[in-house]
Amino acid sequence: MTRDQFSELVRQYERLVYTVCFQLVRDGPAAEDLTQETFLSAYLHRESMPEGYERQWLARIAANKAKDYLQSTWNRHTVLPGDEGIPPGLAPPTEEIVLERAGTDAIRAAIEGLKEPYQPVCRLCLLEEKSPEEAALALGRPVKTIHTQLSRGKRLLRERLERSETHGNLST
């Protein structure tokens, strides 16, 4: 496939690739980046493109790029108000920021107010500083489940603490 042929392929399918990426990541700038990554990958592997199935091949690459993006460490980083744009390796740990902002008592109350399955996971990992592996052993759950519940629990805590900052209490 020549460069001109590939350029025509890009013009023909760029909207499709962008749409696939956007539908999965729900973020315009990220979808634009993923569209570029999709076409770069397609160009580098153009010899393996099945003739007559260009549309499906590009859509699969786009979906895989978007899924990789969604699973990336940077995307899973919990962003708190005021730390947007700071890469996770350079930002202080999320728990540290939250503790500074809300105070230990407010955090403890917010964690104790969580429902199953998030409360015991957050209590062990955030208050007792256990690793997800230790929490998995203590609770008899798979480690992947603990990671998922911890991530969701942190999101619930962040939302609860943000509400408490604006409303002055931890109710709701």
Secondary structure, DSSP 8 states (H G I E B T S, - for coil): --HHHHHHHHHHHHHHHHHHHHHHH--HHHHHHHHHHHHHHHHHTGGG--TT-HHHHHHHHHHHHHHHHHHSHHHHS---TT-TT--TTTS--HHHHHHHHH-HHHHHHHHHT--TTHHHHHIIIIIS---HHHHHHHHT--HHHHHHHHHHHHHHHHHHHHHHHHHSS---
